[in-house]
């Protein structure tokens, strides 16, 4: 089966060229001015300056040359001139070192990956702010988009997507920087009834999925899956909706709604699942979302109530807070969630009017959640997806446009969501996105 590749640049994702020059400096030196440029929606590049080389020494009557200028680091300008040579006897006249001639490189600007499902099969891509989206359609039969894909990155050019494939098989595809692999089954007779969830560290991908028996299963991918269908708990946990997974202190933790619609969390330590811990809520009616935070509370969980309101709870030092509402936020679909720097997070959801919305969590804010912001005028058939921002952006959001059936992309930069840009694809129904850690 063949893959068709295309390369697209959305509005605001142009090429910028930057040239850093350094002039010859005299012995007493000159100031180098750091240069900056922007790319991908106003995200600044960083610069640094290489150090000047040391001056030479001279013997009697010598006229030494100073040391060569230092080499620059990524994005830097040329180094300053070296100190003048030191004469060792009478008649020596030291000359200033030559100014650094380093050429500034492009700063690392992050990476995103995307996976979308629909009537045309599997649509996938990768993105950097400096080059835009590079996409491909993986030939295949129509994929039910109601079981949204899940995607995660372990590092540069290293990603895995997991989704419900043909006949309900749990399928996966990997990304190596050159492109996405053709979808394959995780294992013989391993199926899922709904959307899986994934998280990762630098070496492994951890997944949780719900079998056709409504029970929760766990899988680990390194270079292959092992285990591929481990029971979550003994007795095995189950519920009406799929579970979500995150890492807390390096250990997998899942959260899910029980048959009694209570919220549960359950942690795997040393290869063994602990008991599921109830939260005593009895009003959780979709798959909850969970992410770790880099400061403040260690975990954030967002979930839906039966009346379509959205609530959240945080865990600090192992203790969960009482649930509270997101302001003016209503949905009947699962919420997607991504961490941001500074203990913040972004939630995205499909409103009861079918539109895509986003709200930012900031534990230092009052209130801690921002008012929901509409991302576009067009409706979306399934919930939008969010990821941590790349290249200086705070967050990334993708959704499928009901009007065009294509994937759309918006970036949160300096507190403002950009106008959505088309990524591509056709007849899509659901989408997922992940950022490189």
C-alpha positions as CSV (number, residue, x, y, z in Angstrom):
1,X,0.0,0.0,0.0
2,X,1.4,3.4,-0.9
3,X,1.4,6.7,0.9
4,X,0.9,10.0,-0.8
5,X,2.9,12.9,0.6
6,X,2.1,16.6,0.4
7,X,3.7,19.7,1.9
8,X,1.6,22.7,2.9
9,X,2.3,26.0,4.5
10,X,-0.7,27.6,6.3
11,X,-1.0,31.4,6.7
12,X,1.7,32.7,9.0
13,X,4.0,29.8,8.6
14,X,6.5,31.3,6.1
15,X,10.2,30.8,5.6
16,X,12.5,33.4,7.2
17,X,16.2,33.7,6.5
18,X,18.5,35.1,9.1
19,X,22.2,36.1,8.5
20,X,24.4,37.0,11.3
21,X,27.6,39.0,10.6
22,X,30.5,39.7,12.8
23,X,33.0,42.4,12.0
24,X,36.8,42.4,12.5
25,X,37.5,43.8,15.9
26,X,40.5,45.7,17.2
27,X,42.6,44.9,20.3
28,X,40.3,46.9,22.5
29,X,37.3,45.0,21.2
30,X,33.8,46.0,20.0
31,X,30.3,45.2,21.2
32,X,28.4,42.5,19.4
33,X,24.7,43.1,19.1
34,X,22.5,40.0,19.4
35,X,20.0,39.6,16.5
36,X,16.5,38.3,16.7
37,X,13.9,37.2,14.1
38,X,10.5,35.7,14.2
39,X,8.8,32.8,12.6
40,X,5.6,30.8,12.8
41,X,3.3,33.5,14.2
42,X,5.7,35.7,16.0
43,X,7.7,33.2,17.9
44,X,11.3,34.7,18.6
45,X,14.5,32.8,17.8
46,X,17.2,32.9,20.5
47,X,20.8,34.0,20.0
48,X,24.1,33.7,21.8
49,X,27.6,35.0,21.1
50,X,30.7,33.0,20.8
51,X,33.7,34.0,22.9
52,X,36.8,35.6,21.2
53,X,40.0,33.6,20.9
54,X,43.0,34.5,23.1
55,X,45.8,36.7,21.7
56,X,49.1,35.2,20.5
57,X,52.5,35.9,22.0
58,X,55.5,37.3,20.2
59,X,59.3,37.1,20.5
60,X,61.6,40.0,20.0
61,X,60.4,42.3,17.2
62,X,57.4,40.2,16.6
63,X,54.0,41.4,15.5
64,X,51.6,38.7,16.7
65,X,48.0,38.2,15.6
66,X,45.3,37.9,18.1
67,X,43.4,34.6,18.4
68,X,40.5,33.9,16.0
69,X,37.0,34.8,17.1
70,X,34.9,32.1,18.8
71,X,32.4,29.9,17.1
72,X,28.8,30.6,17.7
73,X,26.2,28.4,19.2
74,X,22.8,27.8,17.6
75,X,21.4,31.1,16.5
76,X,24.5,33.0,17.7
77,X,26.5,35.8,16.1
78,X,30.3,35.8,15.6
79,X,32.6,36.0,18.5
80,X,34.4,39.2,19.6
81,X,38.1,39.7,18.6
82,X,40.8,38.1,20.6
83,X,43.1,40.1,22.9
84,X,46.2,41.6,21.4
85,X,49.4,39.6,21.4
86,X,51.9,40.0,24.3
87,X,55.4,40.8,23.2
88,X,58.1,39.0,25.2
89,X,61.0,41.5,24.5
90,X,61.6,45.0,23.3
91,X,60.2,46.0,19.9
92,X,57.2,43.6,20.0
93,X,53.9,45.2,18.9
94,X,50.8,43.0,19.5
95,X,47.9,43.3,17.1
96,X,44.2,42.8,18.0
97,X,42.6,39.5,17.4
98,X,40.4,38.9,14.4
99,X,36.7,39.2,15.0
100,X,34.7,36.1,15.2
101,X,33.2,34.9,11.9
102,X,30.7,32.4,13.2
103,X,27.4,32.0,11.3
104,X,24.3,31.9,13.4
105,X,22.2,28.8,13.1
106,X,18.5,28.3,13.4
107,X,17.2,27.8,16.9
108,X,15.3,24.6,17.7
109,X,11.6,25.6,17.2
110,X,9.8,22.4,18.4
111,X,7.8,19.8,16.6
112,X,4.2,18.6,16.4
113,X,2.6,15.4,15.0
114,X,-1.0,14.8,13.9
115,X,-3.2,11.9,13.3
116,X,-6.8,12.1,11.8
117,X,-9.4,9.5,10.9
118,X,-12.2,9.5,8.4
119,X,-13.9,8.1,5.3
120,X,-10.6,8.5,3.4
121,X,-8.7,6.4,5.9
122,X,-5.8,7.7,8.0
123,X,-4.4,11.2,7.5
124,X,-1.1,12.1,9.3
125,X,1.4,14.8,9.5
126,X,4.3,16.6,11.2
127,X,4.9,20.3,11.8
128,X,7.6,22.7,12.8
129,X,6.9,26.5,13.0
130,X,9.7,27.2,10.5
131,X,8.6,24.7,7.8
132,X,4.9,24.2,8.3
133,X,3.0,21.0,7.9
134,X,4.2,17.9,6.0
135,X,1.3,15.5,5.5
136,X,0.5,12.1,4.1
137,X,-2.6,10.0,3.6
138,X,-2.1,6.4,4.6
139,X,-4.2,4.4,2.1
140,X,-6.9,2.2,3.8
141,X,-10.5,1.6,4.3
142,X,-12.7,4.2,6.0
143,X,-12.1,4.5,9.7
144,X,-14.8,5.2,12.2
145,X,-13.9,8.7,13.5
146,X,-16.1,8.4,16.6
147,X,-13.2,6.4,18.2
148,X,-10.8,9.3,18.2
149,X,-7.1,8.6,17.7
150,X,-4.5,9.1,20.4
151,X,-0.9,10.3,19.6
152,X,2.2,11.0,21.6
153,X,5.9,11.9,21.1
154,X,8.9,10.4,23.0
155,X,11.4,12.8,21.5
156,X,12.5,14.3,18.2
157,X,11.1,12.4,15.1
158,X,9.7,9.7,17.4
159,X,6.0,9.4,17.7
160,X,3.3,6.7,18.0
161,X,-0.4,6.9,17.2
162,X,-3.0,4.5,18.5
163,X,-6.6,4.1,17.2
164,X,-9.5,1.8,16.6
165,X,-8.9,0.3,13.1
166,X,-10.8,-2.2,10.9
167,X,-13.3,-4.4,12.7
168,X,-12.4,-2.7,16.0
169,X,-8.8,-3.9,16.0
170,X,-6.5,-1.8,18.2
171,X,-4.1,-0.4,15.5
172,X,-1.0,1.7,15.6
173,X,1.4,3.7,13.4
174,X,4.8,5.1,14.2
175,X,6.6,8.3,13.0
176,X,10.4,8.4,12.5
177,X,11.0,11.8,11.0
178,X,10.7,10.6,7.4
179,X,7.1,9.7,7.6
180,X,4.4,7.5,9.2
181,X,4.3,3.7,9.0
182,X,1.4,1.9,7.5
183,X,-1.1,1.0,10.3
184,X,-0.7,-2.4,11.9
185,X,-2.5,-4.2,14.6
186,X,-1.1,-4.2,18.1
187,X,-1.8,-7.9,18.5
188,X,-3.9,-10.7,17.3
189,X,-7.5,-10.5,18.5
190,X,-6.8,-7.3,20.5
191,X,-9.8,-5.0,20.0
192,X,-11.1,-1.8,21.5
193,X,-14.6,-0.4,21.5
194,X,-13.7,3.3,21.7
195,X,-10.9,5.8,21.8
196,X,-7.6,4.8,23.5
197,X,-5.3,7.1,25.5
198,X,-1.5,7.4,25.5
199,X,1.3,9.1,27.3
200,X,5.1,8.6,27.2
201,X,8.5,9.2,28.7
202,X,11.8,9.3,26.7
203,X,11.9,5.5,26.3
204,X,8.4,4.1,26.4
205,X,4.8,4.8,25.3
206,X,2.1,3.8,27.8
207,X,-1.5,3.2,26.6
208,X,-4.9,2.4,28.1
209,X,-7.8,1.2,26.1
210,X,-11.2,-0.3,26.7
211,X,-12.0,-3.8,25.4
212,X,-15.3,-4.9,23.9
213,X,-16.1,-6.2,27.4
214,X,-16.0,-2.7,28.8
215,X,-12.9,-3.6,30.8
216,X,-9.7,-1.5,30.9
217,X,-6.5,-2.8,29.4
218,X,-2.9,-1.5,29.5
219,X,-0.1,-1.7,26.9
220,X,3.6,-0.6,26.7
221,X,5.5,0.2,23.5
222,X,9.3,0.3,23.4
223,X,10.3,-1.1,20.0
224,X,7.2,-3.4,20.1
225,X,4.3,-3.9,22.4
226,X,4.9,-5.8,25.7
227,X,2.6,-6.1,27.4
228,X,-0.1,-5.5,24.8
229,X,-3.3,-6.2,26.8
230,X,-2.5,-6.3,30.6
231,X,-5.5,-6.1,32.9
232,X,-5.8,-2.8,34.7
233,X,-6.2,-4.0,38.3
234,X,-7.1,-7.4,39.8
235,X,-10.1,-7.5,39.9
236,X,-10.0,-5.7,36.6
237,X,-11.4,-2.2,36.4
238,X,-14.3,-1.4,34.0
239,X,-16.8,1.3,33.3
240,X,-19.2,2.7,30.7
241,X,-16.5,4.9,29.1
242,X,-12.8,4.6,28.1
243,X,-10.1,5.6,30.6
244,X,-7.4,8.3,30.2
245,X,-3.7,7.9,31.1
246,X,-0.9,10.1,32.3
247,X,2.4,9.8,34.2
248,X,2.7,10.9,37.9
249,X,6.2,10.8,39.3
250,X,7.1,8.6,36.4
251,X,4.3,6.0,37.2
252,X,1.3,5.4,34.9
253,X,-2.0,6.6,36.4
254,X,-5.4,6.1,34.8
255,X,-8.7,7.9,35.5
256,X,-12.1,6.7,34.5
257,X,-15.8,6.7,35.3
258,X,-17.2,3.7,37.0
259,X,-20.6,2.1,36.4
260,X,-21.9,4.1,39.3
261,X,-20.6,7.3,37.5
262,X,-18.1,8.0,40.2
263,X,-14.6,9.2,39.2
264,X,-11.8,6.7,39.9
265,X,-8.0,6.9,39.6
266,X,-5.6,4.0,39.7
267,X,-1.8,3.9,39.7
268,X,0.7,1.2,38.4
269,X,3.8,1.0,40.5
270,X,6.6,-1.5,40.0
271,X,4.6,-3.3,37.4
272,X,1.6,-3.8,39.6
273,X,-1.7,-2.0,39.6
274,X,-2.9,-0.6,42.9
275,X,-6.6,-0.5,43.8
276,X,-8.9,2.0,42.1
277,X,-9.5,5.0,44.3
278,X,-13.1,6.4,44.2
279,X,-13.7,10.2,44.5
280,X,-17.3,10.0,45.7
281,X,-18.8,12.1,42.9
282,X,-21.4,9.9,41.2
283,X,-21.9,12.4,38.3
284,X,-19.2,11.6,35.7
285,X,-20.7,10.9,32.3
286,X,-17.8,10.8,29.8
287,X,-14.1,9.9,29.6
288,X,-12.2,12.3,32.0
289,X,-9.0,13.9,30.8
290,X,-5.8,13.9,33.0
291,X,-2.5,15.7,32.7
292,X,0.5,16.3,34.9
293,X,1.5,19.9,35.8
294,X,5.1,21.2,36.1
295,X,4.4,23.2,39.3
296,X,1.6,23.8,41.8
297,X,-0.8,20.8,41.8
298,X,0.8,17.7,40.4
299,X,-2.3,16.5,38.4
300,X,-5.3,18.0,36.8
301,X,-8.4,16.1,35.8
302,X,-11.3,17.5,33.8
303,X,-14.7,15.7,33.3
304,X,-18.3,16.2,32.2
305,X,-21.4,16.0,34.3
306,X,-24.7,14.7,33.2
307,X,-26.1,18.2,32.8
308,X,-23.3,19.0,30.2
309,X,-21.3,21.2,32.6
310,X,-17.5,20.7,32.8
311,X,-15.8,20.3,36.2
312,X,-12.2,19.8,37.3
313,X,-10.2,18.5,40.3
314,X,-6.5,18.8,41.1
315,X,-4.2,16.6,43.2
316,X,-1.6,18.1,45.5
317,X,0.7,16.0,47.6
318,X,-1.6,13.0,46.9
319,X,-4.8,14.8,48.0
320,X,-7.6,15.6,45.5
321,X,-9.4,18.9,45.7
322,X,-13.2,19.3,45.7
323,X,-14.5,19.5,42.1
324,X,-15.3,23.0,40.7
325,X,-16.8,24.2,37.5
326,X,-15.2,25.6,34.4
327,X,-17.1,28.9,33.8
328,X,-19.7,29.0,31.0
329,X,-18.5,25.7,29.5
330,X,-21.0,23.1,28.2
331,X,-20.4,19.9,26.3
332,X,-21.7,16.4,25.9
333,X,-18.4,15.2,24.5
334,X,-15.1,14.3,26.3
335,X,-12.8,17.3,26.9
336,X,-9.2,17.2,25.7
337,X,-6.4,18.6,27.9
338,X,-2.7,19.5,27.6
339,X,-0.2,20.9,30.0
340,X,1.4,24.3,29.6
341,X,4.5,25.9,31.2
342,X,4.1,27.5,34.7
343,X,1.7,24.9,36.1
344,X,-1.0,25.9,33.5
345,X,-3.0,23.8,31.1
346,X,-5.4,24.2,28.2
347,X,-8.7,22.5,27.8
348,X,-10.5,22.2,24.4
349,X,-14.1,21.0,23.9
350,X,-16.9,20.9,21.4
351,X,-19.7,23.1,22.7
352,X,-23.3,22.1,22.7
353,X,-23.6,24.3,19.6
354,X,-21.0,22.2,17.7
355,X,-18.3,24.8,17.8
356,X,-14.7,24.4,19.1
357,X,-13.8,26.2,22.3
358,X,-10.7,26.5,24.4
359,X,-10.1,27.6,28.0
360,X,-6.8,28.1,29.9
361,X,-6.1,27.0,33.5
362,X,-3.8,29.1,35.5
363,X,-3.6,28.3,39.2
364,X,-2.5,31.8,40.0
365,X,-5.4,33.4,38.2
366,X,-8.7,34.6,39.7
367,X,-10.6,32.7,38.5
368,X,-8.3,29.9,37.7
369,X,-10.0,29.2,34.3
370,X,-10.3,31.7,31.5
371,X,-13.6,32.3,29.8
372,X,-14.0,29.9,26.9
373,X,-12.9,31.3,23.5
374,X,-14.5,30.3,20.3
375,X,-11.8,29.1,17.8
376,X,-13.7,29.3,14.6
377,X,-17.1,30.0,13.1
378,X,-17.4,26.6,11.5
379,X,-18.7,23.7,13.4
380,X,-16.7,20.5,14.1
381,X,-18.1,16.9,14.1
382,X,-16.0,15.7,17.0
383,X,-14.0,17.3,19.9
384,X,-11.0,19.4,19.1
385,X,-7.6,18.3,20.3
386,X,-4.8,20.3,22.1
387,X,-1.1,20.0,22.7
388,X,1.6,21.9,24.5
389,X,2.9,24.7,22.3
390,X,5.9,24.4,19.9
391,X,8.5,27.0,19.2
392,X,7.5,29.5,21.8
393,X,3.7,29.1,21.4
394,X,1.8,28.4,24.5
395,X,-0.6,25.8,23.0
396,X,-1.7,24.1,19.8
397,X,-5.3,23.2,18.8
398,X,-6.6,21.2,15.9
399,X,-10.1,20.3,14.8
400,X,-12.0,19.0,11.8
401,X,-14.1,21.5,9.9
402,X,-17.6,20.3,9.1
403,X,-17.7,22.6,6.1
404,X,-14.5,21.2,4.4
405,X,-13.8,17.9,6.1
406,X,-10.2,19.0,6.5
407,X,-8.0,19.4,9.6
408,X,-7.5,22.9,10.9
409,X,-4.8,24.4,13.2
410,X,-4.8,27.3,15.6
411,X,-1.9,28.4,17.8
412,X,-2.0,30.2,21.2
413,X,0.7,32.9,21.1
414,X,1.0,35.7,23.7
415,X,-2.5,34.9,25.0
416,X,-4.2,35.0,21.5
417,X,-5.5,32.2,19.4
418,X,-4.4,32.6,15.7
419,X,-6.9,32.4,12.9
420,X,-7.3,28.7,12.0
421,X,-5.2,27.5,9.0
422,X,-6.0,24.4,6.9
423,X,-3.7,21.5,7.3
424,X,-5.3,19.4,4.6
425,X,-7.1,16.1,4.3
426,X,-10.6,15.4,3.2
427,X,-13.7,13.6,4.6
428,X,-12.1,13.5,8.1
429,X,-14.0,13.1,11.2
430,X,-11.6,13.2,14.2
431,X,-8.1,14.4,14.9
432,X,-5.4,14.2,17.6
433,X,-2.2,16.2,18.1
434,X,1.0,15.9,20.2
435,X,4.1,18.0,20.9
436,X,7.6,16.9,21.2
437,X,8.6,17.0,24.9
